[in-house]
Amino acid sequence: MKGNFLFINTNPIANMIMSSGITAADFMNGLEELPDNVILLDGNRNAANGYNSHSRFELLRGSGDLRRYLLRDPHTEKKIIDFASEESLNSLTAYEIAELLYLGHMQTPMSSRPFSSKLLNRYIYLTDGDGLLRTYYRRFSEFNHILEIAIKRKLREIHNSRRVFLRPLAIKDIDNAMLIDLITRANDGLFIVFDSVSEKHKKYPIPLRMLNNPEQLSAVIKTSRLMENTHPVGELTYDLAKSDWELEWDE
């Protein structure tokens, strides 16, 4: 299972999460509600089902079409920002349109925060060719459930791949305080590593590691050479007997 990890680098000031290993399905399943209107910042005409003549942006309307778009071709770059109404697009100034074009091209906002008082957007979803995903949340706490879904999915895949003719593992929810602790510690980049995870005494210990050098992130993601470029910082454990989670950090 080479490269079987979750990586998160959190920036609560910018309401941004940079991640790897979190899928489009994790993202969508973790949101309370999928948006109905999004701008396709990648200009994907084939995926679009709408167009705004004022801003000249390709649009995608309907949460069902959005779900199909995000799930289709998982290795294709996708860049979206939601908006409230057609009127909000028609009221954009030339500078505000330029800000959105910059966001799609550079994957970072021109201003300090990526949320528009006109668009009333709640999310921004930007993938790139390096295997990294940048997501922005108006309510930063919405990422908690997305991370929980991703961790449980990874552990379930590990468990099910090593069992035959057994029912899938039912995993208890992770305590919100524990999720907040993980997200807070991820300000410098955190790897949740599933490569060598195996059951020991009715427990699944999952190593937590951090980069030795943050500038090496892109190379580590591409090559999956985690061990020589990271150091251990703790362990997240699922106890099968107690159906409970434990989180311990190294001193």
C-alpha positions in Angstrom: 0.0 0.0 0.0 2.7 2.5 -1.1 1.6 6.1 -0.5 -1.3 5.1 1.6 -1.6 8.2 3.8 -3.6 11.4 4.5 -1.8 14.7 4.6 -3.3 17.9 6.0 -1.8 21.3 6.3 -4.3 23.7 8.0 -4.4 27.4 7.9 -7.3 28.6 10.0 -6.5 32.3 9.4 -7.1 31.9 5.7 -9.8 29.2 6.3 -7.8 26.9 4.0 -6.8 23.3 4.1 -4.1 21.8 1.9 -4.4 18.1 1.7 -3.6 14.9 -0.1 -5.5 11.6 0.1 -8.8 13.2 0.9 -11.1 12.3 -2.0 -13.9 14.2 -3.7 -16.3 11.8 -2.1 -14.9 12.5 1.3 -15.3 16.2 0.6 -18.9 15.9 -0.6 -20.0 13.4 2.0 -18.6 15.6 4.8 -20.5 18.7 3.9 -23.9 19.5 5.4 -25.2 20.4 2.0 -23.7 20.5 -1.5 -24.0 23.9 -3.3 -26.4 24.2 -6.2 -24.4 26.8 -8.2 -20.7 26.8 -8.9 -18.3 28.6 -11.2 -16.0 26.3 -13.1 -12.7 28.2 -12.6 -11.0 25.7 -14.9 -13.2 26.8 -17.7 -14.4 23.3 -18.5 -17.0 23.8 -21.2 -17.7 20.1 -21.6 -18.7 19.8 -17.9 -20.7 23.1 -17.8 -24.4 23.2 -18.0 -24.7 27.0 -17.8 -22.9 30.2 -18.8 -22.8 33.8 -17.4 -22.4 36.3 -20.2 -21.4 39.2 -17.9 -18.4 37.4 -16.3 -17.9 34.9 -19.1 -17.6 32.1 -16.6 -18.7 28.5 -17.3 -21.2 27.4 -14.7 -22.5 24.1 -13.2 -26.0 24.1 -11.7 -27.6 21.4 -9.6 -25.9 19.5 -6.7 -26.4 16.2 -8.6 -24.4 17.5 -11.6 -21.8 18.8 -9.2 -21.4 15.5 -7.5 -21.0 13.7 -10.9 -18.5 16.3 -12.0 -16.3 16.0 -8.9 -16.4 12.2 -8.9 -15.6 11.8 -12.7 -12.0 11.5 -13.8 -10.4 11.8 -10.3 -7.0 12.7 -11.7 -8.3 15.6 -13.7 -7.8 19.1 -12.2 -11.0 20.6 -10.9 -11.4 24.2 -9.7 -14.8 25.5 -8.4 -16.2 28.2 -6.3 -19.9 28.4 -5.4 -22.2 31.4 -5.7 -25.6 32.4 -4.4 -27.5 33.7 -7.5 -27.1 34.8 -11.1 -27.6 38.4 -9.9 -24.4 38.1 -7.8 -22.5 37.2 -10.9 -23.9 40.1 -12.9 -22.9 42.5 -10.2 -19.2 41.6 -10.3 -16.8 44.3 -11.3 -13.9 43.8 -13.7 -11.5 43.7 -10.7 -13.6 41.1 -8.9 -13.7 38.9 -12.1 -9.9 39.3 -12.3 -9.6 38.1 -8.7 -11.5 34.9 -9.5 -9.3 34.3 -12.6 -6.3 34.8 -10.4 -7.7 32.3 -7.8 -8.2 29.7 -10.5 -4.8 30.2 -12.0 -2.6 30.6 -8.8 -4.8 28.6 -6.5 -4.6 31.3 -3.8 -6.7 34.5 -3.4 -5.4 37.9 -4.3 -6.8 39.3 -1.0 -6.3 37.9 2.5 -9.6 36.0 2.5 -11.3 34.1 -0.4 -14.9 34.8 0.5 -16.9 37.3 -1.6 -19.6 39.5 -0.1 -21.4 39.4 -3.5 -21.1 35.7 -4.3 -21.7 34.7 -0.7 -19.6 31.6 -1.4 -19.2 29.0 1.2 -16.5 26.8 -0.4 -13.6 26.8 -2.8 -12.2 23.5 -4.2 -9.0 23.5 -6.1 -6.9 20.5 -7.3 -3.6 20.5 -9.1 -1.3 18.2 -10.9 0.9 17.6 -7.8 -1.8 15.5 -6.1 -2.7 18.3 -3.7 -6.1 19.7 -2.9 -6.8 23.1 -1.6 -10.2 23.7 0.0 -11.5 26.8 1.7 -14.5 26.9 4.1 -16.4 29.9 5.3 -17.1 27.8 8.4 -13.7 26.3 9.1 -15.2 23.6 11.4 -16.9 21.9 8.4 -13.6 20.3 7.7 -13.8 18.3 10.9 -16.4 15.9 9.5 -14.5 15.6 6.2 -11.3 14.5 8.0 -13.3 12.0 10.1 -14.9 10.5 7.0 -11.4 10.2 5.3 -9.8 8.5 8.3 -12.6 6.0 8.8 -12.6 5.2 5.1 -8.9 4.5 5.1 -9.1 2.3 8.2 -12.1 0.4 6.8 -10.2 -0.3 3.6 -7.2 -1.6 5.6 -9.5 -3.9 7.7 -11.6 -5.2 4.8 -8.5 -5.9 2.7 -7.2 -8.4 5.3 -10.4 -10.1 6.1 -12.4 -12.7 4.1 -16.1 -13.3 4.4 -16.5 -11.0 7.3 -18.9 -8.1 7.6 -17.4 -4.6 7.0 -15.9 -2.9 10.0 -18.4 -0.6 11.7 -16.2 2.3 13.1 -17.3 4.6 15.9 -17.2 8.3 15.2 -14.1 10.3 16.3 -14.7 12.7 19.1 -14.8 16.2 17.9 -12.2 17.4 20.4 -9.8 14.8 19.0 -10.4 16.0 15.5 -9.8 19.6 16.5 -6.6 18.5 18.2 -5.4 16.8 14.9 -6.3 19.8 12.8 -4.6 22.2 15.2 -1.4 20.2 15.2 -1.5 20.2 11.4 -0.6 23.8 11.1 2.9 22.6 10.1 1.6 19.7 8.0 0.6 16.3 9.4 0.7 12.9 7.8 -1.7 10.2 9.0 0.1 7.1 7.7 -1.7 3.8 6.9 1.1 2.1 4.9 2.0 -0.4 7.6 -1.1 -0.3 9.8 -2.1 -3.8 11.1 -4.2 -5.1 13.9 -2.3 -5.6 17.2 -4.1 -6.9 20.3 -7.5 -5.8 19.0 -6.1 -2.4 18.2 -5.2 -0.5 15.0 -2.4 2.0 15.8 -2.0 4.6 13.1 1.3 6.6 13.0 1.3 10.4 12.9 4.3 12.1 11.3 5.5 15.6 10.3 7.8 16.8 7.6 11.4 17.4 8.5 11.5 20.2 5.9 8.1 21.8 4.7 9.8 22.7 1.4 10.0 19.0 0.6 6.2 18.5 0.6 5.7 18.4 -3.2 8.5 15.8 -3.6 7.3 13.7 -0.7 3.7 13.6 -2.1 4.9 12.7 -5.6 7.4 10.0 -4.5 5.6 8.8 -1.3 9.0 8.7 0.4 7.6 9.5 3.8 9.9 7.7 6.3 13.1 9.4 5.3 11.5 12.8 5.1 9.3 12.9 8.2 9.6 12.2 11.9 7.0 10.6 14.3 4.9 12.9 16.4 2.2 10.6 17.8 -0.3 7.9 17.2 -4.0 7.7 16.5 -5.4 4.3 17.7 -8.7 2.6 17.1 -9.6 0.0 19.8 -11.8 -2.7 18.3 -12.7 -4.2 21.7 -13.9 -0.8 23.1 -15.0 0.6 19.8 -13.2 3.8 20.8 -10.4 6.1 19.5 -7.3 7.1 21.4 -4.9 10.0 20.5 -1.4 10.3 21.9 1.3 12.8 21.1 5.0 12.3 21.6 6.7 14.5 24.2 
